[in-house]
Amino acid sequence: MDLHNIRESYKFDSLLELNLESNPFDQFQYWYTSYAELRIKDSNAMAIATVDSQGIPSNRIVLLKAVENNEFIFFTNYRSAKAKDLLSNPMVSALFFWREQERQVRIQGRVVRITKEKSEAYFATRPYLSQIGAAASEQSQPITNRAALESKFSEFQNKFPEGSTVPMPEDWGGFAIQPISFEFWQGREGRLHDRIVYTLEGHEWTTSRLQP
Ligand SMILES: Cc1cc2nc3c(=O)[nH]c(=O)nc-3n(C[C@H](O)[C@H](O)[C@H](O)COP(=O)(O)O)c2cc1C
């Protein structure tokens, strides 16, 4: 497979200090809102990188469900591989790639569990089949075959028919990423991309520009 000839040029926008929000959450909101307006499927997808107890990294997509009180919230299974990684090392890297606007946002931060009440409130708003799916799946655990998975799913559907309340599984809930750094990347012509980093120093965010 030879991909040498794939070459893009970037002209969509610039990211200059004079237009920068002083707070990275405002900057994120500004960029995210403008991306969401494009109505691209899974515009709230982000890659979350964790490392396990042996220092081996893993990465996967999850959906960002809220940014509130300076925390980025996503939901998952607390016994999944990612949750196990987070137990041994709560530091994560989150990554957004917004191709159509030639933008990338990188976040580093510490993860904490959100309260059960908050997770339950969100679980209750999920569509029925997503609730059943969460209840039936021991995420990241092996299973013999697809049929076994579907039979577990049907079992839960019989136990909790549509219209009844599906209880939130014990092992399911939200994590909140508390950022310590952000990098906003805007593609530019001639590979002279803009890279602005926000770093938390005490309670203040400071910015610096990195070479592309
Ligand atoms: C578009 C997309 C959205 C996803 N959203 C979530 C999510 O919000 N939560 C989640 O646990 N997994 C989500 N997944 C599945 C994860 O990428 C991953 O397969 C799963 O969480 C198991 O990861 P782990 O074994 O590393 O814990 C999503 C996958 C894709 C491609």
The ligand as a Gaussian input file, in Angstrom:
#p B3LYP/6-31G(d) Opt

LIG

0 1
 C      -18.381000       6.561000      16.980000
 C      -18.113000       5.727000      18.211000
 C      -18.657000       6.104000      19.419000
 C      -18.413000       5.372000      20.579000
 N      -18.896000       5.812000      21.762000
 C      -18.597000       5.144000      22.896000
 C      -18.967000       5.672000      24.160000
 O      -19.532000       6.788000      24.284000
 N      -18.669000       4.939000      25.254000
 C      -18.017000       3.735000      25.178000
 O      -17.793000       3.115000      26.202000
 N      -17.627000       3.229000      23.991000
 C      -17.888000       3.913000      22.853000
 N      -17.468000       3.419000      21.650000
 C      -16.767000       2.109000      21.620000
 C      -15.300000       2.298000      22.034000
 O      -14.554000       2.856000      20.972000
 C      -14.651000       0.983000      22.501000
 O      -14.782000      -0.006000      21.511000
 C      -15.272000       0.462000      23.794000
 O      -15.549000       1.511000      24.704000
 C      -14.363000      -0.554000      24.473000
 O      -13.111000       0.068000      24.740000
 P      -12.083000      -0.514000      25.821000
 O      -12.081000      -2.027000      25.633000
 O      -10.772000       0.102000      25.469000
 O      -12.587000      -0.136000      27.174000
 C      -17.653000       4.170000      20.486000
 C      -17.085000       3.796000      19.261000
 C      -17.295000       4.582000      18.143000
 C      -16.606000       4.198000      16.860000

